[in-house]
Amino acid sequence: MQPGASRLPKLARWDMLSQLHRKLTFAAAGSDSSMDNLPPGLVNRGQNLCFAISSLQCLFRTPEMSGLLQDWVQNSNLVMSADEEDFLWSYLKLHVECVARNLQPSTQDNFVRLCRVFMPQLVSSSSYSQEQQDAAEFVMTLLNVLHKILNSRRPKSKAGQANGSGSAEHNAENFQVSISTLNKRCLNRILEVAYKGWQTYERANDSPIVHLFTGQTSDIHQCTSCLKTSIRTQEYNVLPITIELRDRVSTNSGGNTLRLYDLLTSFTEAKRMDNRDTNDENELQTGPICNMAAHTSWLHRTMLTQTPSAVVLQLLRFQYDSATCQSRKIREPIKIPSTNMCLPNGSGTWPQYKLYGVVAHIGSRSTQDGHYIAFAEDQVCGKWYRFDDEAVAYVPDIDEELAKPFLMENAYLLFYRKT
């Protein structure tokens, strides 16, 4: 066992946290939370921490997350360093106090202090000025840190070691049919490769974060000349969705408003590519799949082969403009459903999800500028609230908010739970 690491017993402070969670959540459930006893905001003080504050307010509303993390700590034979235990404790304490509406002034300060240790690339040292950061990167980094601490399958003697990935690449084989219209045999082959990749990932990774947030994509590339096909799998905690502006993406009766459904459908459609879409000089004369001369066009298709209980969608509203050498923000309005959101699962099923959080980016043309706010649903009372740093307001009708230009044009992160 490494110096500084300890086998975590059922410590009194974890029991205390569980008791506090049960007591305060029960009290919050009995309050008139629409008008008084609002959930607490988080303090910014002009420190450019809104990227973290808005993300946390949504993560804190993930169903069962707090209880699952606490049960995991108390019932799993974890090995963690003293710093890791402090970080996990500080996160859970902030989570519980925010949800239970009993936030202590020192709780947020303590968590931010530890974020400087575990996420120094995002949360600056107190001796430096804090710069605005990407809220999506914060969510991914925080979930990764929590997973590494809670992973019950990491080497016991190496607390803090990075975990293995389940990403796998399958050598090219001839599918005999185009991946744009997969037959049952080819689909089963893709799902077989994806399942093996998922098994590899699960052998090295087991935590509440995996159970809640982790899904898997399978990227399929196929040479259009010989139909040789390669498959690569990859896990995700945040799923990036391109805002397609092509003619084939349909719009609803509201004019130019795109539907989230259209973007997700486009995300999983086969797209034709050629050697202009690669920066590899070796692939300019030969295809990247079969390495044969003149085979320089291919199809690319992404399939969702594992869908998580809670999915975080990142709407890619920011693009680099090579003409101006600057980032620009895509303000295309998107119709976002609060219920019955479907993910196109690779197995042919469409699991349904319900919205419980939105992070919106206001102004500017980059994630490193502007301001972030959040809309989130209280899982105890079922009511929605708007979080703008310390300011919190009750939202009577989330569907009405989602139909307004503000959210349609500025929604950046969408938090959904499977129903």
C-alpha positions as CSV (number, residue, x, y, z in Angstrom):
1,M,0.0,0.0,0.0
2,Q,1.3,3.4,-0.9
3,P,2.3,5.9,1.8
4,G,-0.5,8.4,2.2
5,A,-3.2,5.9,1.0
6,S,-5.5,4.2,3.3
7,R,-8.2,1.5,3.1
8,L,-11.3,3.5,3.8
9,P,-13.4,2.3,6.7
10,K,-17.0,3.4,7.4
11,L,-15.8,6.7,8.7
12,A,-18.0,8.7,11.0
13,R,-18.0,11.7,8.7
14,W,-19.5,9.6,5.8
15,D,-22.2,8.4,8.1
16,M,-22.8,11.9,9.2
17,L,-23.1,13.0,5.6
18,S,-25.7,10.3,4.8
19,Q,-27.8,11.3,7.9
20,L,-27.6,14.9,6.9
21,H,-28.7,14.1,3.4
22,R,-31.7,12.1,4.5
23,K,-32.8,14.7,7.1
24,L,-32.4,17.8,5.0
25,T,-33.9,16.2,1.9
26,F,-37.0,15.2,3.9
27,A,-37.2,18.8,5.2
28,A,-36.9,20.2,1.7
29,A,-39.6,17.9,0.3
30,G,-42.0,19.4,2.8
31,S,-41.3,23.0,2.0
32,D,-43.1,25.4,-0.4
33,S,-40.1,25.5,-2.6
34,S,-41.8,27.5,-5.4
35,M,-41.7,30.8,-3.6
36,D,-39.6,30.5,-0.5
37,N,-36.7,28.3,0.7
38,L,-35.1,28.4,-2.8
39,P,-32.2,26.2,-3.4
40,P,-28.9,28.0,-2.8
41,G,-26.9,29.7,-5.5
42,L,-23.1,29.4,-5.6
43,V,-20.9,32.4,-5.1
44,N,-18.8,33.8,-8.0
45,R,-17.5,37.1,-6.7
46,G,-16.4,38.1,-10.2
47,Q,-13.9,35.2,-10.2
48,N,-15.0,33.8,-13.6
49,L,-16.2,30.6,-12.0
50,C,-19.6,30.6,-13.6
51,F,-18.4,27.7,-16.0
52,A,-18.1,25.5,-12.9
53,I,-21.0,26.9,-10.9
54,S,-23.6,26.3,-13.7
55,S,-22.3,22.8,-14.4
56,L,-22.4,21.8,-10.7
57,Q,-26.0,23.0,-10.3
58,C,-27.0,20.6,-13.1
59,L,-24.8,17.7,-11.9
60,F,-26.3,18.1,-8.4
61,R,-29.7,17.4,-9.9
62,T,-28.7,14.0,-11.4
63,P,-31.1,11.5,-10.0
64,E,-29.6,9.2,-7.4
65,M,-26.1,10.6,-7.9
66,S,-25.5,11.7,-4.3
67,G,-26.9,8.6,-2.7
68,L,-25.1,6.3,-5.1
69,L,-21.7,8.0,-4.4
70,Q,-22.2,7.8,-0.7
71,D,-23.3,4.1,-0.7
72,W,-20.3,3.3,-2.9
73,V,-17.9,4.9,-0.5
74,Q,-19.3,3.1,2.5
75,N,-19.8,-0.3,0.9
76,S,-16.8,-0.6,-1.5
77,N,-13.3,-1.7,-0.5
78,L,-11.7,1.5,-1.9
79,V,-8.1,2.6,-1.6
80,M,-7.6,6.4,-1.9
81,S,-5.0,8.9,-0.8
82,A,-5.8,11.5,1.8
83,D,-6.1,14.2,-0.8
84,E,-8.5,12.1,-2.9
85,E,-10.7,11.4,0.1
86,D,-10.8,15.1,0.9
87,F,-11.7,16.0,-2.6
88,L,-14.5,13.4,-2.7
89,W,-15.8,14.5,0.7
90,S,-15.8,18.2,-0.3
91,Y,-17.7,17.4,-3.5
92,L,-20.3,15.3,-1.8
93,K,-20.7,17.8,1.0
94,L,-21.3,20.6,-1.5
95,H,-23.7,18.4,-3.4
96,V,-25.7,17.4,-0.4
97,E,-25.9,20.9,1.1
98,C,-27.0,22.4,-2.2
99,V,-29.7,19.8,-2.9
100,A,-30.9,19.9,0.8
101,R,-30.9,23.8,0.8
102,N,-28.5,24.1,3.7
103,L,-25.3,25.4,2.2
104,Q,-22.6,26.4,4.6
105,P,-20.3,29.4,3.6
106,S,-17.1,27.4,3.9
107,T,-18.3,24.4,1.8
108,Q,-17.9,26.0,-1.6
109,D,-14.5,27.6,-0.7
110,N,-13.2,24.2,0.4
111,F,-14.2,22.5,-2.8
112,V,-12.8,25.3,-5.0
113,R,-9.5,25.0,-3.1
114,L,-9.3,21.3,-3.8
115,C,-10.3,21.8,-7.5
116,R,-7.1,23.9,-7.8
117,V,-5.2,20.7,-6.8
118,F,-7.1,18.2,-9.0
119,M,-8.1,20.4,-11.9
120,P,-5.3,23.1,-12.1
121,Q,-5.8,23.5,-15.9
122,L,-9.3,24.8,-15.2
123,V,-9.3,26.3,-11.7
124,S,-6.4,28.7,-11.2
125,S,-4.3,29.0,-8.1
126,S,-5.4,31.8,-5.7
127,S,-2.3,33.7,-6.7
128,Y,-3.3,33.9,-10.3
129,S,-6.3,35.5,-12.0
130,Q,-9.0,33.0,-12.9
131,E,-9.9,32.9,-16.6
132,Q,-13.2,31.8,-18.0
133,Q,-13.2,28.1,-19.1
134,D,-15.3,25.7,-21.1
135,A,-18.2,24.3,-19.0
136,A,-18.2,21.1,-21.0
137,E,-14.5,20.5,-20.3
138,F,-15.2,21.1,-16.6
139,V,-18.0,18.5,-16.6
140,M,-15.7,15.9,-18.3
141,T,-12.8,16.6,-16.1
142,L,-14.8,16.5,-12.8
143,L,-16.5,13.2,-13.8
144,N,-13.1,11.8,-14.8
145,V,-11.6,12.8,-11.4
146,L,-14.5,11.3,-9.5
147,H,-14.3,8.1,-11.5
148,K,-10.6,7.7,-10.9
149,I,-11.1,8.1,-7.1
150,L,-14.1,5.8,-6.9
151,N,-13.0,3.2,-9.5
152,S,-13.1,-0.1,-7.5
153,R,-11.0,-1.9,-10.3
154,R,-8.0,0.3,-10.4
155,P,-4.7,-1.3,-9.1
156,K,-4.9,-1.4,-5.3
157,S,-1.3,-0.5,-4.9
158,K,-1.4,2.5,-7.2
159,A,-4.0,5.0,-6.0
160,G,-4.4,7.7,-8.5
161,Q,-3.2,5.7,-11.5
162,A,-5.1,6.4,-14.7
163,N,-7.6,3.8,-15.8
164,G,-7.6,1.7,-18.9
165,S,-9.8,2.6,-21.8
166,G,-12.1,0.2,-23.6
167,S,-11.4,1.9,-27.0
168,A,-10.7,-0.8,-29.5
169,E,-10.1,-0.9,-33.3
170,H,-11.2,-3.8,-35.4
171,N,-9.2,-4.5,-38.5
172,A,-10.9,-3.9,-41.8
173,E,-13.1,-6.6,-43.3
174,N,-15.4,-6.8,-46.3
175,F,-19.0,-6.0,-45.2
176,Q,-20.3,-6.6,-48.8
177,V,-23.0,-4.0,-48.2
178,S,-22.9,-0.3,-47.6
179,I,-23.0,0.9,-44.0
180,S,-25.6,3.5,-45.0
181,T,-28.1,0.6,-45.3
182,L,-26.8,-2.1,-42.9
183,N,-28.2,-5.6,-43.1
184,K,-28.7,-7.7,-40.0
185,R,-25.5,-9.6,-40.3
186,C,-23.3,-6.5,-40.6
187,L,-25.2,-4.8,-37.7
188,N,-24.7,-7.8,-35.5
189,R,-20.9,-7.7,-36.4
190,I,-20.7,-4.1,-35.3
191,L,-22.5,-4.8,-32.1
192,E,-20.3,-7.8,-31.4
193,V,-17.1,-5.6,-31.8
194,A,-18.7,-2.9,-29.6
195,Y,-19.7,-5.3,-26.9
196,K,-16.1,-6.7,-26.7
197,G,-14.8,-3.2,-26.4
198,W,-17.3,-2.5,-23.6
199,Q,-16.3,-5.6,-21.8
200,T,-12.6,-4.6,-22.0
201,Y,-13.5,-1.2,-20.5
202,E,-15.6,-2.7,-17.7
203,R,-12.8,-5.0,-16.7
204,A,-10.8,-2.0,-15.7
205,N,-13.5,0.5,-14.8
206,D,-16.3,0.2,-12.2
207,S,-17.7,3.3,-10.4
208,P,-20.9,5.2,-9.9
209,I,-19.8,7.6,-12.7
210,V,-19.6,4.6,-15.2
211,H,-23.0,3.4,-14.0
212,L,-24.6,6.8,-14.5
213,F,-22.8,8.8,-17.2
214,T,-20.6,6.5,-19.4
215,G,-21.8,5.5,-22.8
216,Q,-20.0,4.1,-25.9
217,T,-19.8,5.2,-29.6
218,S,-18.7,3.0,-32.4
219,D,-17.1,4.8,-35.4
220,I,-17.4,2.8,-38.6
221,H,-15.3,3.7,-41.7
222,Q,-15.9,2.0,-45.1
223,C,-14.1,2.2,-48.4
224,T,-16.8,3.0,-51.0
225,S,-14.8,1.1,-53.7
226,C,-14.1,-2.3,-52.0
227,L,-16.4,-2.0,-49.0
228,K,-13.6,-2.8,-46.6
229,T,-14.8,-1.6,-43.2
230,S,-13.1,-0.7,-39.9
231,I,-14.7,-0.3,-36.5
232,R,-13.4,1.8,-33.6
233,T,-15.2,2.1,-30.2
234,Q,-14.8,4.8,-27.6
235,E,-16.4,5.7,-24.3
236,Y,-17.8,9.1,-23.5
237,N,-19.3,11.0,-20.5
238,V,-20.2,14.0,-22.6
239,L,-21.6,13.4,-26.1
240,P,-20.7,16.2,-28.6
241,I,-23.4,16.9,-31.1
242,T,-22.6,18.9,-34.3
243,I,-25.1,21.6,-35.2
244,E,-25.6,20.5,-38.8
245,L,-26.7,23.2,-41.3
246,R,-26.9,21.0,-44.3
247,D,-30.0,20.8,-46.5
248,R,-30.7,17.2,-45.4
249,V,-31.3,18.2,-41.9
250,S,-35.0,19.0,-41.8
251,T,-36.6,21.9,-39.9
252,N,-39.9,22.1,-38.2
253,S,-42.9,24.2,-39.0
254,G,-41.3,27.1,-37.1
255,G,-39.0,28.0,-40.0
256,N,-35.3,27.8,-39.5
257,T,-35.5,26.2,-36.1
258,L,-33.6,22.9,-35.9
259,R,-34.9,20.1,-33.8
260,L,-32.6,18.2,-31.4
261,Y,-34.1,15.0,-32.9
262,D,-32.8,16.1,-36.4
263,L,-29.3,16.7,-35.0
264,L,-29.2,13.3,-33.3
265,T,-30.4,11.6,-36.4
266,S,-27.8,13.3,-38.5
267,F,-25.1,12.4,-36.0
268,T,-25.7,8.7,-36.6
269,E,-26.2,8.9,-40.4
270,A,-23.5,7.7,-42.9
271,K,-21.5,10.6,-44.3
272,R,-19.4,10.5,-47.5
273,M,-15.8,11.6,-47.1
274,D,-12.7,11.8,-49.3
275,N,-9.0,12.5,-49.2
276,R,-9.8,16.2,-48.7
277,D,-11.1,15.3,-45.2
278,T,-7.7,14.0,-44.0
279,N,-4.5,15.7,-43.0
280,D,-2.5,12.5,-43.5
281,E,-0.3,12.8,-46.6
282,N,-0.1,9.1,-46.9
283,E,-3.9,8.9,-47.3
284,L,-4.0,11.5,-50.1
285,Q,-3.2,8.9,-52.8
286,T,-4.6,5.8,-51.0
287,G,-7.6,5.1,-48.9
288,P,-7.4,5.2,-45.1
289,I,-9.3,1.9,-44.8
290,C,-7.8,-0.4,-47.4
291,N,-4.6,1.5,-48.3
292,M,-5.3,0.8,-52.0
293,A,-4.5,3.2,-54.8
294,A,-7.4,5.4,-56.0
295,H,-9.6,4.2,-53.1
296,T,-9.8,7.7,-51.7
297,S,-13.4,8.0,-50.7
298,W,-15.2,6.4,-47.8
299,L,-18.3,6.4,-45.6
300,H,-18.1,7.4,-42.0
301,R,-20.9,6.5,-39.6
302,T,-21.2,6.8,-35.8
303,M,-23.4,4.5,-33.8
304,L,-24.4,4.8,-30.1
305,T,-23.7,1.3,-28.9
306,Q,-24.1,1.9,-25.2
307,T,-26.4,4.6,-23.9
308,P,-26.0,5.8,-20.2
309,S,-28.6,6.4,-17.5
310,A,-27.8,10.1,-17.6
311,V,-26.6,11.6,-20.8
312,V,-24.9,15.0,-21.1
313,L,-25.2,16.4,-24.7
314,Q,-22.8,19.1,-25.8
315,L,-24.2,21.3,-28.6
316,L,-21.1,22.3,-30.6
317,R,-21.9,26.0,-30.9
318,F,-18.4,27.1,-31.4
319,Q,-16.3,26.8,-34.6
320,Y,-12.9,28.0,-35.6
321,D,-13.2,30.3,-38.6
322,S,-10.0,29.8,-40.7
323,A,-10.7,33.0,-42.7
324,T,-10.7,35.3,-39.7
325,C,-8.5,33.0,-37.5
326,Q,-11.1,33.4,-34.7
327,S,-13.7,31.3,-33.0
328,R,-17.4,32.1,-33.8
329,K,-20.6,31.1,-32.1
330,I,-23.4,29.3,-33.9
331,R,-26.6,30.9,-32.8
332,E,-29.0,28.7,-34.8
333,P,-32.1,28.1,-32.7
334,I,-32.7,24.5,-31.6
335,K,-35.9,23.1,-30.4
336,I,-35.1,21.1,-27.2
337,P,-37.6,18.7,-25.8
338,S,-38.1,18.4,-22.0
339,T,-39.5,14.9,-22.3
340,N,-39.5,12.0,-24.8
341,M,-36.0,12.8,-26.1
342,C,-34.8,9.7,-27.9
343,L,-31.2,8.5,-28.5
344,P,-30.8,6.4,-31.7
345,N,-29.3,3.3,-30.1
346,G,-27.2,1.1,-32.4
347,S,-29.4,-2.0,-31.5
348,G,-32.4,-0.3,-33.2
349,T,-34.1,0.8,-30.0
350,W,-34.6,4.4,-29.1
351,P,-34.4,4.8,-25.3
352,Q,-36.3,7.8,-24.0
353,Y,-34.9,10.5,-21.8
354,K,-36.3,13.4,-19.7
355,L,-34.5,16.8,-19.4
356,Y,-33.3,17.8,-15.9
357,G,-30.6,20.5,-16.6
358,V,-29.4,23.0,-19.1
359,V,-26.2,25.1,-19.1
360,A,-26.5,28.2,-21.4
361,H,-23.6,30.2,-22.7
362,I,-24.4,33.9,-23.0
363,G,-22.7,36.3,-25.4
364,S,-19.2,36.2,-26.9
365,R,-17.9,33.9,-29.6
366,S,-15.8,31.5,-27.5
367,T,-16.2,29.2,-24.5
368,Q,-13.4,31.1,-22.8
369,D,-15.5,34.3,-22.8
370,G,-19.0,35.2,-22.0
371,H,-21.1,34.0,-19.1
372,Y,-22.8,30.7,-18.1
373,I,-26.1,30.2,-16.3
374,A,-28.1,27.0,-15.5
375,F,-31.6,25.8,-15.5
376,A,-32.2,22.7,-13.3
377,E,-35.0,20.5,-12.0
378,D,-35.1,19.8,-8.3
379,Q,-35.4,16.1,-8.0
380,V,-37.2,16.3,-4.6
381,C,-40.1,18.6,-5.5
382,G,-40.0,18.4,-9.3
383,K,-39.8,22.2,-9.8
384,W,-37.4,24.0,-12.1
385,Y,-35.1,26.9,-11.1
386,R,-32.8,29.3,-12.9
387,F,-29.3,29.6,-11.4
388,D,-27.2,32.7,-12.3
389,D,-24.3,32.4,-9.8
390,E,-25.8,33.5,-6.4
391,A,-29.2,34.5,-7.9
392,V,-31.8,31.8,-8.0
393,A,-35.3,32.2,-9.4
394,Y,-38.3,29.8,-9.7
395,V,-39.2,28.8,-13.3
396,P,-43.0,28.1,-13.5
397,D,-42.9,26.4,-16.9
398,I,-39.6,24.9,-18.4
399,D,-41.3,24.2,-21.7
400,E,-42.1,27.9,-22.0
401,E,-38.5,28.8,-21.3
402,L,-37.2,26.2,-23.9
403,A,-39.4,27.9,-26.5
404,K,-37.9,31.3,-26.0
405,P,-35.1,32.5,-28.3
406,F,-32.7,32.9,-25.3
407,L,-32.4,29.1,-24.6
408,M,-33.0,28.0,-28.2
409,E,-30.0,30.1,-29.3
410,N,-27.7,29.7,-26.3
411,A,-28.3,26.2,-24.8
412,Y,-24.9,24.6,-24.6
413,L,-25.1,21.5,-22.3
414,L,-28.2,19.4,-22.0
415,F,-28.6,17.0,-19.1
416,Y,-31.1,14.1,-19.6
417,R,-32.0,11.1,-17.6
418,K,-33.4,7.8,-18.9
419,T,-37.0,7.2,-18.2
